[in-house]
Amino acid sequence: MDAISMAWLVVGGLFCVVLVQSIVIWLQWLHTQQHKAELSVLRSLVQSLGEIIRRLESEKAELAAGLRAEKGQVEYLKGQLFRAGR
């Protein structure tokens, strides 16, 4: 092999290496974009779940307050009944 053929062989080999690396980087970029889209969807789902949890906790607090009020009313009526029975 003469020097020019060897030079072209090296240039061709380096071009193939660069081409393969470029394809690998492009594939990694595609995967990154896919992961970003999935992360966005998951983030919105987590936000929705957080809102549902806050709403349920608020409803639970309202129901607990209502139950306490009803228990107080029952005790009051028991006292009235007890006094009326005397």
C-alpha positions in Angstrom: 0.0 0.0 0.0 1.3 3.4 -0.8 1.0 6.4 1.6 -2.0 7.9 -0.2 -4.0 4.7 0.0 -3.2 4.4 3.7 -4.2 8.0 4.3 -7.6 7.4 2.6 -8.1 4.3 4.6 -7.4 6.2 7.8 -9.7 9.0 6.7 -12.5 6.5 5.8 -12.1 4.7 9.1 -12.3 7.9 11.0 -15.3 9.0 9.0 -17.1 5.7 9.9 -16.2 6.2 13.6 -17.6 9.7 13.5 -20.7 8.6 11.7 -21.4 5.8 14.3 -20.8 8.2 17.2 -23.2 10.7 15.6 -25.9 8.0 15.2 -25.4 7.0 18.9 -25.7 10.6 20.1 -28.8 11.1 18.0 -30.4 7.9 19.5 -29.5 9.1 23.0 -31.1 12.5 22.2 -34.3 10.7 21.0 -34.4 8.7 24.2 -33.9 11.9 26.3 -36.9 13.5 24.5 -39.0 10.5 25.1 -38.1 10.5 28.8 -38.9 14.2 29.0 -42.4 13.6 27.6 -43.0 10.7 30.0 -41.7 12.8 32.9 -44.1 15.6 32.0 -47.1 13.2 32.0 -46.0 11.7 35.3 -45.6 15.2 36.8 -49.1 16.1 35.8 -50.5 12.8 37.3 -48.7 13.5 40.6 -50.2 17.0 40.7 -53.7 15.6 40.0 -53.2 13.0 42.8 -52.0 15.8 45.2 -55.2 17.8 44.4 -57.4 14.7 45.0 -55.6 14.0 48.3 -56.1 17.6 49.5 -59.8 17.5 48.6 -60.3 14.2 50.4 -58.5 15.5 53.5 -60.7 18.6 53.5 -63.8 16.4 53.2 -62.6 14.2 56.0 -62.1 17.2 58.2 -65.6 18.4 57.4 -67.1 15.0 58.1 -65.2 14.7 61.4 -66.5 18.1 62.5 -70.0 17.1 61.5 -69.7 13.9 63.4 -68.5 15.7 66.5 -71.5 18.1 66.3 -73.9 15.2 65.9 -72.4 13.4 68.9 -72.9 16.6 70.9 -76.5 16.8 69.8 -77.0 13.1 70.8 -75.6 13.8 74.2 -77.8 16.9 74.6 -80.9 14.9 73.6 -80.0 12.1 76.0 -79.7 14.7 78.8 -83.1 16.1 77.8 -84.6 12.7 77.8 -83.1 11.8 81.1 -84.4 15.0 82.7 -87.9 14.5 81.2 -88.0 10.9 82.6 -87.6 12.1 86.1 
